[in-house]
Each structure stands twice: as C-alpha cells, then as structure tokens.
C-alpha cells in the first residue's frame, strides 16, 4: 500500500512507525513547519519529522494545503491512501480526493464523542470512564466521517493526559496498520447523530485552578492538564504548578490553607478540600509536599488567587 502520512506530534509518530513496521510503503510525510521550542526557543522539528528522517521518507512542511502547487505534489505520489493523525492543518476536498482510497484519520476518542482538537484532555476533565481510538474515513467536516473501526479502553483513576496519550498512541498504531490491511474490503459506518460532543483546544488560561470549584473537579483538571499546559494556582503572584492531588473531607472558605505536613498541602475548595502531594514552584523542579515545605515553607499559600 502506497501511503502518504500527515501528522505532527508524538501521538502521530507512533502511528507512522507502526505503518512502516507493517510493511507499507510510505511515499511522503506531511508535518507542521519547525517551531521554536524550549528555553532557547530554538527551531525544533516535530516528532513526526524526526521519525520520517530516520525512515528516509521525504518530508513536506507546507503552511497550507489549499494551493495547487502542494496539491499537485501530492497527486504525483500516486498514493493509495493518506493517513492523518493530529496533523494540525485542514485538508481541502481536493486533497481528500487525491488518494485512491481517500484519507483515514486516527482519532483519540469514541466518536461522535469528543470530536475536535483535545479529546484526551476533555475525556479526563469530564470524568469519562472510557475512551478509545476511532479509525475514520475523512470527509470535509470536523471529525464527522464514517467509521471503519473503533476500540475502547478504560480510563484509570490515576490516568493523566500523558499516560492515557501513550496508551492510545500505541493502540492507534495497531489499529491503523490493521485498517490498511483491510482497506477496500470493509464498509464504513456513519456516525450517530446523538451523543456528539466537541473537545475544544486547551488554553493556558483555563489551566489556572479555580478553588471555588469542587475538589473532585479540580483533581480531574489536574490530571487533564498533566503534562501540558500544567494546572496551576497563583500564590502571591507566584505560579505553582500542581501535578498530583486528591480529595480530602475537610472544609473552609475556598483558598484557605487548612494544613500542611509531609502528607500534603491541604487547600479548601468549593466543596471539600484538595490535598496536594506533588507541586512545582515556577523556576524550580517538581517536589513532593514535604520537599516543597522544606524548601519554600507555606507562606506562599497565605494569599492564593481564586
């Protein structure tokens, strides 16, 4: 099978490797242009570009797929199929129609739930018990195409977006290799009209914890925003990222420091309290509650923005 692959982050690079391992011919890779990253803001290649380079596959990094030049390039590859995973650019109809079997998308949810940009984050943030991977025949809509396969996995109480991402990426690689083996032999099933939800892109602003919310919701937010953008509180204008916390049955006015010891730093919330066990002051490393108290004390928590 001659495959054009379009993707950008680690989630997509896992699928790219799986397709290569399965023996398909990857004739070209589309990925986002190199972006500044890290403290030095050095131009950095995407995970997909790095993988493509190790596989000696041609890499294309257009700013858009709407111009005829890139569209003619894609036509020239005479691909059987294009596989898309977290690419980041809209595919116009001319591109969708280019490969013999169209374009397949690896989507990290059980469609039609969580169409859109951040399905893993939103599944955890909402407290979903299950999620999964859907292999979809792409159309012009936002994750609206008919489905070729779907597989569910459980979301553990300890899952973060990071841990769930890794499990889903592996599953997506297995499923897309299987879908390519079966392409042209199985009918795609239209998505249901009910149960549609949208996973809006994550903003850094929403990662600030509102301590007026119930503690249970705050723990979901902390897990959802781990590892990025990282849930945080503002304490005396200092950003403190919260990496692990649990609910504890204590109460006081939201934002009040109830107690602080080796077992955790306990802050009152809208309902019950948040026991913080791993946190990080901006510019410092991650620490347990005991380490944080020993390094910084608890005075910062006397004035928390809520």
N, C-alpha and C positions, 0 to 999 in steps of 0.2 A: 504494500500500500504506500503510495507517494503522499507524504504528509507535509503540509505547512503548519507550523506551530506558532501560536500567538499567546504570549504571556509575559509576566514581569517578575513577580516576587517568588519567594521560596516555594510557596504552595504550587505554583506553576512549574518550577524547575523539577520538582519531584515527578510530575506527570511527564515532562519532557524526557527524563531519564528512563521512565518506565516504558514509554513508547519506543525508545531506542533499544532497550533491552529486549523488548518483544520482537524485534527484528524488522520493524517498519522503516522505510526509507524517509528520513526527514530531509526534505529538499531545501527548506529555508525556515528561519525563525524570525518572527516579528517580536520586538520588545520595545519598551519605552526608552527614550534617549537617556544617556548617562546623566545622573543628577548629583548636585553637591550633597555630601553626607559627612557625618562625623564632626568633631570639634573644629577640624581644619577646613571643613566644607570643601573637601577635595572631590572632584568629579569621580563618581563611582558607577561601575556597571551594575545592571540588575542581576539578580540571581540567575535568571533565565539566560542572559547573555553569557555569563560566566560558564554555565553548563554547556551552552551551544559551542563556545570556544573550545572546550575540552573534547567535544564530539566532532570538531572541524566542520561545523554546519554554517553556511552563510547566514549572517545576521543583518536584518534590516531594522532601522530605527526611525521611521518616519514620524513627523509631528502630527500627521493626519493621513487617513486612508481615502480622503474624498477627491484627490486629484488623479487625473488619468495616468500620470507617469507611474505612480506606485501600483495602480490597478493593472496596468499593462505588464509590469514586472511580475505580479502575482500570476497573471494569466500565462506568462511564458514558462512558469514552473510546471504547468500541466499536472497539478496536484489532483489526487483522487478526493482528498478531504482536507479541511482545515480544522485543527483542534485549538480551542480557545479556553484559556484559564486565567482569570484575573489579569487581563491584558491592560485595560485602562483606556482604550480608545473605542469609539463607536464604529461598528462595521456597517458601512452603507450597503444597500441592496446589491450593488454591482459586485462587491466583494463577497457577500453571502452566496451569490450565484456562480462565483468563479469555479470552485472545485466540483468535480463530478458528483460527489455525494453531499455537497454543501458543507456547512460548518457545524461542528459539535462543540458544545460547551460543557465544561466540568464545573458544576455549581455546588457550593458547600452548604446546601440545605435540602430539605424535603419539599420541593416545590409543590404547590404555589406559595408555601410559607417562606417568608424571608427572601423574596426577590430583591435584588439590589446589591449595593456595594459592601455591606458589612454583615453578612449573615451569621458568621460565627460569634461576633461580639453580641449581636442582638439576641441570639438564641440564649446565651448565658445570662445576659442582662435581664431578660424577661422571665427567667426561671424555667425554661423548657427542660423537659426530662429527656428528650431525644432530639437528634438532628441526623444529618447524613449527607450523602452525595447523590445528586441527580445528574445523569448524562442526558443532555437535551439537544435536539435539533434546533439550531438557532433560526429565529426569524427577526423581523425588524423591531419587535417590541423589547421591553426591558425584562429579560428572563421569562418570556411568555411562550417559548417554543414547546413543541410536543416532546414528550419524554421517551427516551429509549430504555433507560434503566434507572433504578433507584435502590439505595440500600441504607438502612437506618443503623445508627449506633447510639448507645446510651450516653448521656452527659452525666459524669460523676459529680458528686457534691464538691469534690476537690479540683475539678477541671477549671483551668483558666483558658482564655483565648489561645494562649501559647500552646498548652498541652493538647487542647482539642484540635487546634490547627494542624498539629503534626500527625495526629491520628487520621484526620480527614484527608490530608495531603497523600498519605500512604494509600488510603482506600481509593482516592480519586485516581491514582496511578494504576492500580489494579483494574478498576472499572473501565477506564478509557482504553486500556490495552484489550480488554475483553470486547468492548463495543466496536473497536476497529476490526477485530477478528470476525465479528458478526455483521458488519456493515452491509447494507443492501439486502439482508435476509430477514430482518425483523421490522415490524411496523411500529412507528412512533405513536404514543398515546397522548391525546390532547390533555392539557392541564385542566383541572377542575375550575369552575367559576367561583366556587366558595372557598373560604379559608385563605384568601390572598392577603399577605402582609408584605410590607416593604422595609428593608433593612437600610436605613439612611446611613450615609457616610459618617464616620466618627469624627467629631471635632474635639480639639484640645480643651475648649471651654467646658464641654459637658463632663470632662473628667474630674472637675472640681467637685468634691463631695459636699452635698447639701445635708448638713447634720440635722435638719428638720425632718428628713425622711426617716422611715422606719429602719432600724438596724439591719433587718433582713434584706431590704432592698439595697442598702449600702454595701453589704457583703457581695451581693450579685454584681454591683457596679465595679467593685474592686477586682473581682475575678474577670469580668468582661474587659476591663481596660488594662489587664496584665498580659503581655508585656508593654503594649503601647496603646494609648499615649501615657498610661500610668495614672491611676486615680491619685488625687492629692487633696490636702487641706492647706489652707493659708493660716499660719500662726505667726502673729507679729510680723507680717509681710514676708515671712519665710515660707517657701514651698516645701512641704513634707509629703513625699510620696508614700502611699500606703500599699503594701504588697500582700499582706495576709492579715485577716481579721476574722473574728467570729462574733456571734450574738451572745450577749450575756443579760440575764434577767435583773437588771438594775435600772433605775430611772432618776432623772433630774432634768433641769432645763437643758435643751439641746445645746451642745458645745461645751457643757460643763465637764471638767476633769474630775471623775469620780474617784479613781485610784490609779496608782502606777507602781508596779513592782516587777519582779522577774517574770511573772506570768503574763504581763501585758499592760498596756496603757489603755485605760477604760474611759471612753468619752460617751456622754449621754447623747441620745439622738431623739428623733420624734417619737419613737416607740422603742423601749428597752435601750440597750447600750451596745457600743462597739468596743470589743476587746482587741486592740491592735497588737499583733505579735511580730510583725516584720515591717520595717519602715525605713525611710531614707531621706535625710536632710539634703537639700539641693547642694551639689558640690561634694558630697560625701558618698560613702559606699552604703550598700544595704546593711542593715543591722537588725538583730533581734531587739525586742523591747528592753531586755536587760542591758545589752550593749549600748543602746541609744541613751538610756537613762544615765549610764556610767560616763558616756562621752559628752552629753549635752544637757543633762538634767531634765526637768519637766517644766521649767519656767515658760518655755515657748507655748505651752498649752493653756496658759492662763488667758490668752486673748486669741481665740480662734474665730475666723470669719465664717459666718453661717449664712 
